[in-house]
Amino acid sequence: QVQLVESGGGLVQPGGSLRLSCAFSGNSFSAYTMGWYRQAPGKQRELVARITGGGNTYYSDSVRGRCTISRDNAKKTVYLQMNSLKPEDTAVYSCNADFRAISSYWGQGTQVTVSS
């Protein structure tokens, strides 16, 4: 059974930075594509970034150039470094683990609030 626990959210001023972490418990971490999603109030959940087991990355247009997703397979952890944060980045950020579209697991989410 896979469990995901996010951390690192919080309140930050516009232009600031945060690093989110997602700790994976279970087997075969390196086989999972890991993704960060976010959901703002009144909006649909959207993909922010994802990284395959081999390290290939994808970013949404809204964060490309400002965020970096990375993973440490030894620590079974995926990170999302977010820079130049904007108020529109305010959302609950959730971690997802996907195994070949067969299995998908979600963390509980962590709140990111960008406000002065």
ChimeraX commands (.cxc) that place a marker at each C-alpha (Angstrom):
marker #1 position 0.00,0.00,0.00 radius 0.5
marker #1 position 1.33,3.40,-0.99 radius 0.5
marker #1 position 1.01,6.41,1.27 radius 0.5
marker #1 position 2.01,9.95,0.41 radius 0.5
marker #1 position 2.64,12.73,2.90 radius 0.5
marker #1 position 3.18,16.30,1.73 radius 0.5
marker #1 position 4.91,19.02,3.67 radius 0.5
marker #1 position 6.38,22.45,3.13 radius 0.5
marker #1 position 3.30,24.54,2.45 radius 0.5
marker #1 position 2.59,27.80,4.18 radius 0.5
marker #1 position 2.11,31.52,3.81 radius 0.5
marker #1 position 4.58,33.38,1.62 radius 0.5
marker #1 position 4.71,36.87,0.19 radius 0.5
marker #1 position 4.48,37.45,-3.57 radius 0.5
marker #1 position 7.86,36.89,-5.15 radius 0.5
marker #1 position 8.86,34.45,-2.45 radius 0.5
marker #1 position 9.78,30.79,-2.63 radius 0.5
marker #1 position 8.65,27.52,-1.11 radius 0.5
marker #1 position 9.81,23.96,-1.44 radius 0.5
marker #1 position 7.19,21.26,-1.13 radius 0.5
marker #1 position 8.11,17.70,-0.28 radius 0.5
marker #1 position 6.18,14.48,-0.73 radius 0.5
marker #1 position 7.33,11.44,1.17 radius 0.5
marker #1 position 6.39,8.10,-0.39 radius 0.5
marker #1 position 5.96,4.97,1.67 radius 0.5
marker #1 position 5.62,1.65,-0.08 radius 0.5
marker #1 position 7.55,-0.31,-2.65 radius 0.5
marker #1 position 8.93,0.44,-6.09 radius 0.5
marker #1 position 9.04,4.23,-5.76 radius 0.5
marker #1 position 11.25,4.56,-8.82 radius 0.5
marker #1 position 8.58,2.88,-10.95 radius 0.5
marker #1 position 6.04,5.60,-10.24 radius 0.5
marker #1 position 5.51,8.81,-12.12 radius 0.5
marker #1 position 5.16,11.45,-9.44 radius 0.5
marker #1 position 3.09,14.56,-9.93 radius 0.5
marker #1 position 2.15,17.73,-8.13 radius 0.5
marker #1 position -1.38,19.00,-8.61 radius 0.5
marker #1 position -3.13,22.00,-7.15 radius 0.5
marker #1 position -6.69,23.07,-6.56 radius 0.5
marker #1 position -7.70,26.63,-5.83 radius 0.5
marker #1 position -11.08,27.46,-4.28 radius 0.5
marker #1 position -13.84,27.19,-6.86 radius 0.5
marker #1 position -11.50,25.78,-9.50 radius 0.5
marker #1 position -10.75,22.34,-10.87 radius 0.5
marker #1 position -7.65,20.49,-9.84 radius 0.5
marker #1 position -4.82,21.02,-12.31 radius 0.5
marker #1 position -1.51,19.37,-12.97 radius 0.5
marker #1 position 1.44,21.55,-11.97 radius 0.5
marker #1 position 4.38,19.30,-12.76 radius 0.5
marker #1 position 5.30,15.64,-12.99 radius 0.5
marker #1 position 8.43,13.58,-13.17 radius 0.5
marker #1 position 8.89,10.03,-14.39 radius 0.5
marker #1 position 11.00,7.43,-12.70 radius 0.5
marker #1 position 13.72,8.15,-15.22 radius 0.5
marker #1 position 13.65,11.87,-14.49 radius 0.5
marker #1 position 11.72,13.21,-17.45 radius 0.5
marker #1 position 9.75,16.26,-16.43 radius 0.5
marker #1 position 6.67,18.15,-17.53 radius 0.5
marker #1 position 5.45,21.56,-16.36 radius 0.5
marker #1 position 2.20,23.38,-16.89 radius 0.5
marker #1 position 2.44,26.67,-18.72 radius 0.5
marker #1 position 1.41,28.50,-15.57 radius 0.5
marker #1 position 4.53,27.46,-13.63 radius 0.5
marker #1 position 7.13,26.69,-16.29 radius 0.5
marker #1 position 10.26,28.65,-15.57 radius 0.5
marker #1 position 9.29,29.28,-11.95 radius 0.5
marker #1 position 9.06,25.76,-10.57 radius 0.5
marker #1 position 11.32,22.74,-10.55 radius 0.5
marker #1 position 10.22,19.21,-9.80 radius 0.5
marker #1 position 12.80,16.69,-8.66 radius 0.5
marker #1 position 12.95,13.33,-6.98 radius 0.5
marker #1 position 15.34,11.43,-4.75 radius 0.5
marker #1 position 14.71,7.76,-5.34 radius 0.5
marker #1 position 16.92,6.76,-2.41 radius 0.5
marker #1 position 14.84,8.88,-0.04 radius 0.5
marker #1 position 11.56,8.07,-1.82 radius 0.5
marker #1 position 10.74,11.74,-1.93 radius 0.5
marker #1 position 9.63,14.15,-4.61 radius 0.5
marker #1 position 10.09,17.89,-4.36 radius 0.5
marker #1 position 8.55,20.96,-5.92 radius 0.5
marker #1 position 10.68,24.08,-5.70 radius 0.5
marker #1 position 8.50,27.10,-6.36 radius 0.5
marker #1 position 10.01,30.51,-6.99 radius 0.5
marker #1 position 8.62,33.92,-7.88 radius 0.5
marker #1 position 5.32,32.95,-6.32 radius 0.5
marker #1 position 2.20,34.85,-7.29 radius 0.5
marker #1 position -1.14,35.23,-5.52 radius 0.5
marker #1 position -2.68,33.05,-8.22 radius 0.5
marker #1 position -0.47,30.20,-7.06 radius 0.5
marker #1 position -2.56,30.02,-3.90 radius 0.5
marker #1 position -4.07,26.54,-3.70 radius 0.5
marker #1 position -3.96,23.19,-1.98 radius 0.5
marker #1 position -1.05,21.29,-3.50 radius 0.5
marker #1 position -1.35,17.52,-3.63 radius 0.5
marker #1 position 1.12,14.84,-4.52 radius 0.5
marker #1 position 0.18,11.96,-6.83 radius 0.5
marker #1 position 1.89,8.67,-7.50 radius 0.5
marker #1 position 0.93,6.95,-10.74 radius 0.5
marker #1 position 2.00,3.47,-11.81 radius 0.5
marker #1 position 1.43,3.05,-15.54 radius 0.5
marker #1 position -2.12,4.40,-15.19 radius 0.5
marker #1 position -2.96,1.20,-13.33 radius 0.5
marker #1 position -2.66,2.51,-9.80 radius 0.5
marker #1 position -2.90,6.06,-8.56 radius 0.5
marker #1 position -2.44,7.38,-5.06 radius 0.5
marker #1 position -2.93,10.81,-3.53 radius 0.5
marker #1 position -1.61,12.61,-0.50 radius 0.5
marker #1 position -3.75,14.73,1.76 radius 0.5
marker #1 position -2.50,18.02,0.36 radius 0.5
marker #1 position -0.70,21.03,1.75 radius 0.5
marker #1 position -1.94,24.61,1.63 radius 0.5
marker #1 position 0.10,27.25,-0.16 radius 0.5
marker #1 position -1.02,30.83,0.32 radius 0.5
marker #1 position 0.68,33.68,-1.49 radius 0.5
marker #1 position -0.30,36.98,0.01 radius 0.5
marker #1 position 1.18,40.19,1.32 radius 0.5
marker link #1:1,2 radius 0.2
marker link #1:2,3 radius 0.2
marker link #1:3,4 radius 0.2
marker link #1:4,5 radius 0.2
marker link #1:5,6 radius 0.2
marker link #1:6,7 radius 0.2
marker link #1:7,8 radius 0.2
marker link #1:8,9 radius 0.2
marker link #1:9,10 radius 0.2
marker link #1:10,11 radius 0.2
marker link #1:11,12 radius 0.2
marker link #1:12,13 radius 0.2
marker link #1:13,14 radius 0.2
marker link #1:14,15 radius 0.2
marker link #1:15,16 radius 0.2
marker link #1:16,17 radius 0.2
marker link #1:17,18 radius 0.2
marker link #1:18,19 radius 0.2
marker link #1:19,20 radius 0.2
marker link #1:20,21 radius 0.2
marker link #1:21,22 radius 0.2
marker link #1:22,23 radius 0.2
marker link #1:23,24 radius 0.2
marker link #1:24,25 radius 0.2
marker link #1:25,26 radius 0.2
marker link #1:26,27 radius 0.2
marker link #1:27,28 radius 0.2
marker link #1:28,29 radius 0.2
marker link #1:29,30 radius 0.2
marker link #1:30,31 radius 0.2
marker link #1:31,32 radius 0.2
marker link #1:32,33 radius 0.2
marker link #1:33,34 radius 0.2
marker link #1:34,35 radius 0.2
marker link #1:35,36 radius 0.2
marker link #1:36,37 radius 0.2
marker link #1:37,38 radius 0.2
marker link #1:38,39 radius 0.2
marker link #1:39,40 radius 0.2
marker link #1:40,41 radius 0.2
marker link #1:41,42 radius 0.2
marker link #1:42,43 radius 0.2
marker link #1:43,44 radius 0.2
marker link #1:44,45 radius 0.2
marker link #1:45,46 radius 0.2
marker link #1:46,47 radius 0.2
marker link #1:47,48 radius 0.2
marker link #1:48,49 radius 0.2
marker link #1:49,50 radius 0.2
marker link #1:50,51 radius 0.2
marker link #1:51,52 radius 0.2
marker link #1:52,53 radius 0.2
marker link #1:53,54 radius 0.2
marker link #1:54,55 radius 0.2
marker link #1:55,56 radius 0.2
marker link #1:56,57 radius 0.2
marker link #1:57,58 radius 0.2
marker link #1:58,59 radius 0.2
marker link #1:59,60 radius 0.2
marker link #1:60,61 radius 0.2
marker link #1:61,62 radius 0.2
marker link #1:62,63 radius 0.2
marker link #1:63,64 radius 0.2
marker link #1:64,65 radius 0.2
marker link #1:65,66 radius 0.2
marker link #1:66,67 radius 0.2
marker link #1:67,68 radius 0.2
marker link #1:68,69 radius 0.2
marker link #1:69,70 radius 0.2
marker link #1:70,71 radius 0.2
marker link #1:71,72 radius 0.2
marker link #1:72,73 radius 0.2
marker link #1:73,74 radius 0.2
marker link #1:74,75 radius 0.2
marker link #1:75,76 radius 0.2
marker link #1:76,77 radius 0.2
marker link #1:77,78 radius 0.2
marker link #1:78,79 radius 0.2
marker link #1:79,80 radius 0.2
marker link #1:80,81 radius 0.2
marker link #1:81,82 radius 0.2
marker link #1:82,83 radius 0.2
marker link #1:83,84 radius 0.2
marker link #1:84,85 radius 0.2
marker link #1:85,86 radius 0.2
marker link #1:86,87 radius 0.2
marker link #1:87,88 radius 0.2
marker link #1:88,89 radius 0.2
marker link #1:89,90 radius 0.2
marker link #1:90,91 radius 0.2
marker link #1:91,92 radius 0.2
marker link #1:92,93 radius 0.2
marker link #1:93,94 radius 0.2
marker link #1:94,95 radius 0.2
marker link #1:95,96 radius 0.2
marker link #1:96,97 radius 0.2
marker link #1:97,98 radius 0.2
marker link #1:98,99 radius 0.2
marker link #1:99,100 radius 0.2
marker link #1:100,101 radius 0.2
marker link #1:101,102 radius 0.2
marker link #1:102,103 radius 0.2
marker link #1:103,104 radius 0.2
marker link #1:104,105 radius 0.2
marker link #1:105,106 radius 0.2
marker link #1:106,107 radius 0.2
marker link #1:107,108 radius 0.2
marker link #1:108,109 radius 0.2
marker link #1:109,110 radius 0.2
marker link #1:110,111 radius 0.2
marker link #1:111,112 radius 0.2
marker link #1:112,113 radius 0.2
marker link #1:113,114 radius 0.2
marker link #1:114,115 radius 0.2
marker link #1:115,116 radius 0.2
view
